[in-house]
Amino acid sequence: MTDRNTLFVRTLMAALAASGVEHACIAPGSRNAPLSLALADSPIKDWSHHDERSAAFFALGLAKTSGRPVLVVTTSGTAATELHPAIAEANASHVPLIAITADRPSELFDIGAAQTIDQRNLYGSAVRWEHDLDVPDPADAGPSRTAALAARLVAESLGIPAGPVHLNVRIREPLVIGDAAVSGLRTPRITRASVTPDPDALSHLAARIAGRRGVVIAGPQTDRSGCGAIAELGAVLGWPIMSDPTSGLRTGIHDTTAIVGSDLLASAGWLDTASPDFVLRIGARPTSKALTTWLERHPETPQALIATSGWPDPMASSDLVLRGDPAAAVGPLRAAQPAPDGWLEQWKAADGAAAAAARHTIDAIETTSEPGIAAAVYDGLPDDSMLWAASSMPIRDVDSFFPVTDRAVAIHANRGANGIDGFVSSALGAASNHTPTIALAGDLSMLHDIGALASMARLEIPLTIVAINNDGGGIFHFLPQAGHDHFERHFGTPHGLSFSEIGRSFGVDTVAVDASQAITDAVAAAGESPRLVEVMTDRAANVEVHRSIAEQVKGAIAEL
């Protein structure tokens, strides 16, 4: 007779595969052995990791870029708590993640058993759904209930909004499962949930925007299926689209006359010079602080927000929040009367002047600057590539210095919770499913996830990492604490490490470069093998470079 562990875990994995799960990340452990062994024999591709935290962020990167739920499986105890940072990011950025944590049986609680903590409600409100169960007796719950459980895990992770779910499984010994096969499995069919916008609210919004000199602000979006419709809306209305780099609207084949950068123009005061009559926001909060500051300071300008779920309006600046799928929501708005002649052309001229001034200033700098690194990465990005930008300075430089391009480049960042942790692992997860993939990292995001380099070499994932090493926390030089007596010790935090040496110690092909062309060449060759490119910069000089660019852009805008 087949033991209960074997029947349950093999049925669970078969049903998850039948429900569309293709990948799983596993960290070694004893209590999760039945789950790991069942995965190894299932159609699901399993990725082995040394630690749970890296495994979870790898799964997040893979799920974000594939759009499909990815499993992450851990043993019991503090191992399960290591998933929490990635689950928090998945929750905030609407990424379907399925965490399955093995647990000790109930009789081992509160008696001092090893590796035993309370794993119920472990991730709090960060998960869409959670379920806690002992491995059931086949006499009480057969394969059909296990298949239904698997289907619900997938369905809940793909809900509105998508996000992480948690299954906590209490497993008794023996932990080595048998060879029984699962046959005749029936898995419930899963359909994706959808939100239909309120037609009356859309009609009201269409009337409000008719003939107005408006702008569209496209914020970060995990689901980019509506990018074409948003681009078409901008073109029909004659409105500029201020596109966040992670919106999906700054790259690819769109009507580029309607796609405009945001941070340089907002920083230069262009929003006050060419003040819009209406702002239509789509998606999450933009990366640009200058843009969000303007929105917060100008509540007199009508601002409407279209969001699939949640309330992504930390500035409290929107007077209308419309729930619905952006692709469906913007369709009826295209019938509105367009903006007056010359409105879009005025913005296009400003955008071109800002981009040209910024690039001219960058190219004139003799040493390698951080804006210059971002520009060099942009120059080398192959068509159909993927770029991951770390939080702090890298994503801000991408926002400021990546112009619109018709190259099919997908830009991603972990901007749901805005953390730097797990960045390398997330990029590795993406690179495992898409080639070529490039990661633009800061040194603190590298240090925070340095163990991921071991997985990069061991799994032979052809990710190219461009690591900016300014020996500490560069972004803090832009903040008020920069002049404090204790700044360097608590914010600058110099480390004195060479990532070239660290990368080589992990077996990763590494190179240190000091010229923009070398960076461009390395990015252009991405996808051939795992590679780390280190570029040294100066934190204090970086502030001056950004100020010089801002002054030149402001001067160019003033001449229009």
N, C-alpha and C positions, 0 to 999 in steps of 0.2 A: 504493500500500500504506500502511495506517495505521501511523504510527510508534509505537514501544513506549510512550512517555510518554502519548500520547493514549489508546491502548487501555486502559492500566492505570488512569489516574486517572479516566477516565469510567466504567469498569467498577466501580472501587472505590466511587465516590460513588453510583452507581445501586444497588449492592448494599447499601451502608449505609442508603440510603433504604428499600429493600425490607425491611431488617432492623429498621426502626422508628425510625431516627434522623430527627428533624425539624428540628433547629437546629444551626448551626455558627457559631463565632466565628473571625474571620480578622484577622490583623494584616498590614500590607503588607510585602512582601519580594520578592526576585527568585527565589531558589531554590525557593520554594513557589508560584511563579506557576502551574505546571500544576495543582496542587491547588486553588488559589483559583479559577482559571478554570473548572475542572470543577464545582466547587461552585456557582458562579454560574449554570451552565446545568442544575443538577440540581433535583429537587423539594425538596431541603433548603433551608430558609430560612437565608440567610447574614447575619451581623451583622458589619459592618466596624468595626474598632477601631484607634486610633492606636498603642497599645502592647500588647505581648503579656501583660503582667501583668494589666492591666485586662480584656483579652479572656478570660483564663483564669478570673478570679473572676466575670465576667459569666456565663460558661458554667456555673460551679459553682452560682450562684444559680438559674439556669434549670433545671439538672438536678435540683437538690435539691427544687424546688417542683413540677416536672413528673413526677418519677420516671422519666424517660427519659434515656438517654445523650445527651450533647451533645458535639459535636466542638469542639476548638480546634486551629487550624492555624497553624504558624509557619514562618519561614524558618530557615536554619542559623545556627550560631554561638551567641553569648551570648543571642540572641533566644529560643532554646529553653530556656535556663536560667531565663528569667523566669517560666516556668510552674510552677516548683517550689513556691512557697508555696501556690498554689491546689491543686496535686496533693497536697501534704501535708495540707491541710484536707480534701480529698475522701477521702483515705485514712482519716483519723481519724473522719470523720463519715459514711462509707459512702455516698458520692455517685458515681453512674456518670458518669465523665468519660473521653472518648477524646481523647488528645493525639496528633496527627500532626505530626511534625517533619520538615521537609525537610532533607536533608543533602547534602554534597558527595560525589562518587563516590570510591571507595577510592583511586584513583591520585593524588588531590590531598592525601592525608594525609602529614604529616611532611616537606613540601617548602616550607613557608612560604606556602601558598595562603591568600588572604584569607577571613575569616569561616568558618574551619574549626577545629572543636574535636572532641574525641572525644565523640560523642553516644550511644554505646552504654552501657547501664545508667546513663543520665543521672540518673534519679530513684530509683535504688537500690531499697530495699524498700518504697517508698511506692506502687508500682504493683502491681496484681494479676497483670499479664502484660505482657511486652514482646516486640517482634519487630523485628528489624533486617534490611532487605533492600535490594538494588539493584532498580530497576525491571526486572522480568523480561522476557526476550525472549519474545514470543508463541509462538514455536516450542517453548519449553521449559515455559512455564506459561501456559495460556490463561485465558479469562474464568472458567471454573469454579473454578480455584484462587484467583483474586482474590476471587470471591464468597464462597468458603469463609473466606478471611482476614477479610473484612468481617463475616461472621456470627460468627466467633470473637471479634473485637474487642467486638462488642455483647454476646455471651454472657458473656465474662469480666468485663465491666464490671457485669453484672447478677448476678454470682455471689453466694456467701455468704461474707463480706459483699460487698455491692456496693462499687464503688470505681473508681479510675482505671486505665486501661491506656495503653500507649505503643507507637505504631508509628513507627519511624524509617525514612524512605524516602530512599535515595541516588538522586539524580536527575541525569542527564547532560543537557547541552544537546543540542538546542534546547529552550528553556523555554516557548515559546508553542505550545500544542497545537492540533491540527486540529479539524475539525467532525464527525468520525465519530460515528455514533449507536451506542448499545449496544442490541442486540436479542436476544431469546431467552434472557435471563438467568435462571439457576436458582440461587436462594439457599437454603441449608439452613434449615430451620425451627428456630426457637429457642424453648425452653421455659424458664421461670424455675426456678431451683433452689429447693429448699425443705428445711427441717430439721424432721424429725418428732421431738418430744421422746420421751425414753425413758419408756415407760409404767410401768415398775417404779419409776423415780425419782419420777414424778408421784404414784404411789400412796403412796410413802413420805412425800412432802411433804404430801399431803392428810391423812395420819394425824397428822403433826406439828402442823398448823395447826388441827386440829379443836377447836372450843370455846375457842380462845385469844383473848386480847385483843391483836389484832395491828394492824399498819399496813401499807399498801402504799406504797412510795416509787416513783413513776413518774418516771424520769429522762428526759433528752433522747432523742428517737426521730425518726429520719429517716423511717422507714416507720411510718405511723400507722394502718395498717389494723386493728390490734388494739385500738384505743382503746375501742371499744364493748364488747368482751369484758372488758377490764380494769375498766371502769366497772361492768359488771354483776357482776363478781367482788366488788368492794368492797361493792356494795349487798347481795348475797346473804349475804356473810360478816358484814356489819355492821362493816366495817373502814373507817376513814378512809383516803383516798388523798392522800398528800402529793405534789402534782403540780408538777413543774418546769414553767415556762411553755412550754418547748419540747417537752413530752411529748405535746401534743395533747389532754390531758385536762382542761385548765383552761377551755377554751372549747368552744362547740358544744352540741348537744342530747345531753347525757348525763344519767345519774341524778346530779344535782348534790349530793344528800345524801351521796354517797360521795366527793366531791372536796374536798380541803382544801389550803390553802396550806401552805408549809413554813417559810420563812425566819423570819418573825415569831415563830411558835410556838417554833421551835428556839432562836432567840436569847433568848426570854423564859424559857427553862428549862422549857417545858411538857412536854418529853419526859421530864424527870426527875420532874415532878409526876404525870403520867399515864403512867408507864413501861410500854411495851408488853411483852407476853410473847413476841412474835415479829415480825420485820421481813421483809417480802417485797419485795425490790427488783426492778424491771423496767427494763431499758434502761441507759443510760450514767450516769456519775457526775452527781449533781444539781449545779445551780449554787450552791446555798446552802452556804457554808462552815460555818455553824453546824450544819447538819444532818449534813454529812459528818464534822465533828469529833466530834459525838455518837456516830455510828456507830463511829468509830475508837476512842473511849474506852470503849465498852461491848461488848466482845467476849463478855461473859457472856450477852448477849441473843441468842438464836438468830437468825441472819440468812441467808436464802436469796436467791440471785440468779438470775434468768432472763434469759439473753442469747442472741441469735441466733448470735453468734460472738464471738471474742475473749475477753478476760478483763477486763471493765471494773470492777475492784475495787481501785483504788489504795489504799484504806484497809486492805486485807487483812482485812476484817471478816466476810466471808461464810464460813459453814461448809458450805454446799452451793451449787455452781454448776451450774445445769441448762441445757444447751444446747438451744435450740429456738425456734421461732417463738412469740412471746408469746401471740398469739391462740389458737394450738393448745394451748399449755402451760397456760393458765389455765382452759380449759374443764373438765377433770376436777376441778379444785380447787373448783368451785362446789358439789360434792356434800358438802363438808366441813361439819361442824356449825358454826353461826355463833357469833360472840362473845356473851358474856353481855349481857342487856338493859342499856341505859344507856351502854354503851361508846361507841358512835357519837355519841349525843346529847351526851355529855360533851365530845367533841372538837368537835362542831359549835358548842357554846356558846363554847368557847375561841376557835375560829376567828372567830366572829362578833364577839366582844369585841375581839380583836386588830385585826381589820379596821376596826372602828368607831373604836377609839382612834387608830389610825394616820391614818385619814382626817380625824378631828376635829382632830388636831394639824397636819396638812398644811394644812387649810383655814384654820386660825387664823393661819398665818404671813403677814405682810403683804407681804413681798417674794416674788418668784418663786423657788422652791426647786427643786432637782433632783427630789426626790420629788414635788413639786407638778407638775412637767412630766410625769412619768410618769403621774400621776393624770389630768392634763388630756388627755393622749393617749388614755388608756383611755376617758375620757368621750366622746371624739369618734369613736372607731373605728366605721366603718359596718359593717353586717352584710355577711358574705361578703368581708371585707377581709383583707389580709395585713400583718403587722407584722414588720419586721426590726429587731432590737435589737443594737447594737454591743457588743463585749466591753468589759470594765472596768466602769464604773459603770452604763451604760444597762441591760444585761441584769440586773444585780443589783437595780436599782430596779424593773424589770418583775417580777422574781421576788417582791419584797417587797410591791409596792403594786398589783398587778393581781389583783383578786378573781376568783372564778369567775363566768362569764357564759354565758348560753345563746346569745349572738351567735356566729355562725359566723366566728370570727376565727382565722386560722392564724398562730402566732407562731414565728419562726425566728431563728436566730443561728448564726454560725460558731463553734461551741463544741467542734468536734472537736479542733482544736489551740489553741483559745482566743486566737487572734491578732486584732489590730485591722486588719491589712493587708487591702486588697481589699474592705472592707466596703461602700462605696458601689457598687462595681461588682457585687458579689453581689446587692445589693438591686435594682440596675438590671436585672440578668438576670431576677430574679423578676418585676419589674414589667413586663417585656416580654411576659410570658405570663399575667399576672394583674392585674386592675384592680378596686378600688383597692389600691395598695400604699404603705405608709408606712414610712420608716426613721427610727429614733431613734438619732442618732449623737452621739458625743462629739467634741470639737474635734480630738483627736489622730487619731482614726480618719478624720476629714475631711481633715486635712492629709496623712495617709499615702496617700490615694487621691484627691487633689484633681483630678487630670486626668480622673477619671470624670465631672466636671461638664460637660466638653466633649462627651463622648458623650451625656450626658443631654439636652443642648440639641440637638445635631446629629441624634440619632436620634428626638427628640421623644417620649421615654419618659415617661409621666405619673406619675413617682414624686414623692411628697411627702417631703422630708427635713426632720425637726425636728432642728436642730443645736444642741446644748448647748455654749456657748462659755464655759468657765471659765478661759480663758487658760493652759492647760497640763494637766499630768497630775493630775487630781483624785483618782484612786483611791489615789495614793501617800500622801495625807494620812492614810489609814486604816492605814498600815503602820508598822512600827517606825522606819524611816529618816526619818519626818516631822520629828523633832527634831534631825536632824543639821545641822551648820554648812553643809554643801554641798548641802543638800536642794533648794533652789530652782533651783540651777544644773543639777543632774543629774537631778532627778526632777520638780520643778515645771515646769521648762522653759517659761517664759512665751514667747509668740510675738507678742502684740500685734496680731493680724490680725483683720479683720472679714470674716466669711464672706458677709455681705450684699454687700460690695463685690466680693469674689472671684466670687460667683455671678453678679452682674450683668456682670462682665467676660467671663464665658463665655456670656452670653446666656440665663441662667436667671432666671425670674421669682423675685425674692427679696423678703422682708419681715422686718424686725426687730421682735419683739414683746416685751412685758414683762408680759403679763397672761395668766392661765390660760385665760380665755374665748377669747382670740384664738387660742391654741394649739388648743383644742378645735374652734373654728370652722374653722381651717385643715385639721385632720385630717378633719373631717366632709366637707369639700369635696374630699378627695383623689381623684385619678383624672381630674380635668378637664384638667390640663396639668402639665408639669414645674415643680416649685416647691420653693424652699428657704426654710425658716422658721428664723431665728436667734434664740436666746434666751440672754441673758447671765446668768451666775450667778457666785457667789463660791466659790472652792475651799475656803477655810478655814471659811466659814460653813456649807458643805455638811456638814462633819463634825459640827458642833454640831446641825444639823437632824436628822441621823440619830440622834444620841445622844438628843435630846429625844423623838423618836418611840419609840425603844427603851424609854426610861424609862416613857413613858405606856402602852405595850403591856404591859410587865411589871407595872405597877400594876393594869391592867384584868384581867390573868390572875390576879393574886393575890387579887382580890375574888371569884372564882368559888367 
